[in-house]
Amino acid sequence: MTTTYSRITGLGFYVPDNVVTNDDLTQYMDTSDAWIQERTGIKQRRFFTYGKETNASMAAAASRMALERAGLAANDVDLIVYATLSPDYYFPGSAFLMQRELGLEGIAVIDIRQQCSGFVYALSIADQFIKTGMYKTALVIGSEIQSTLMDKTTEGRGVAVIFGDGAGAAVVQATTDLEHRILSTHLHADGRYAEELYLKDPGSSRPNHFITADTATAGGSSVVMNGNTVFKHAVVRFMEVINESLQANGYQPSDLALLVPHQANIRISGYVQQQMNLPDEKVFNNIQKYGNTTAASIPIALTEAFEQGRIQPGDLVCLAAFGSGFTWASALIKW
Ligand code: COA
């Protein structure tokens, strides 16, 4: 009996054309280009334009690119797994809206909320469904509009300078080719740290009503982050989960052709790179251009890495993420 695996056969991304530089942010808050670049590596990010883009429309644009590169039509897709922390509606999820935009009524959609690890979790879900034979072709999405979730005043500057908007997509298809496939995925979470990086309101467990004048003005409707705690956990968990994927498949860090880390902060990626003794050409970073786009960061980075010829057939590629929840996850791929 032949075993079914899954493989990424197409990649795409979409970012809004509204570029917001670090200098642009100084109009709203007390910060500086030098502070942001030194602490995060970010030079600019993209913010969506109201009326032009939505979370789902960006994902649809990324999906069209990925499908074209896979040589498929939209109606070849039988599953959508969609990761976002910033859905267009509280419910239903943005997967439904993107499905509608692509004209794929009737197929299965799954929305997940795993924040910065969302794309790797989504990839793992697609991988499991394909390996069991239930579905053959999945669109795996990470898409975020975070610019509306942040307090863009001096009070919120520790968060607002980091995050950006954008979307990425991967087409994942069934294969029997042992040499070119997703080797394994590794998923983790620790809810003890849920409030270290979170958005409290709107939430259902409130007195009286879902949204009140108080919750709208009391600061709970902006992202809150304890940056130091996030940083300390991130560097440990990134290392752990990358090593877990390598060990599960009998590889060492030196076997990697490319590490594509979630673009959280250039200092986190730099620390991991140094600890794993990886040269610059084996670690992909584009946080300088887009900031931290949460679930979208890995598929955007992966697409750019592919476009730049940094991934070749047969390469060992590791995707690794850490984020709110806390969550952390990795995927090891033989390209
Ligand atoms: N511009 C200028 N100054 C700022 C600032 C900004 N955007 N944000 C914070 N500051 C100030 C603080 O007010 C503080 O001032 P003080 O010393 O007078 O009190 C000072 O800079 C240091 O703040 P601190 O929060 O200790 O800075 P830091 O070195 O920890 O850097 C982060 C802050 C957020 C960049 C850093 O903690 C980080 O990268 N954490 C991980 C975040 C992350 O990756 N999140 C995504 C996870 S998926």
Residues whose N, C-alpha, C, O or C-beta is under 5 A from the ligand:
A	BS01	COA	D30 T31 S32 W35 R39 C116 R157 G158 V161 G227 N228 V230 F231 A264 N265 F322 G323
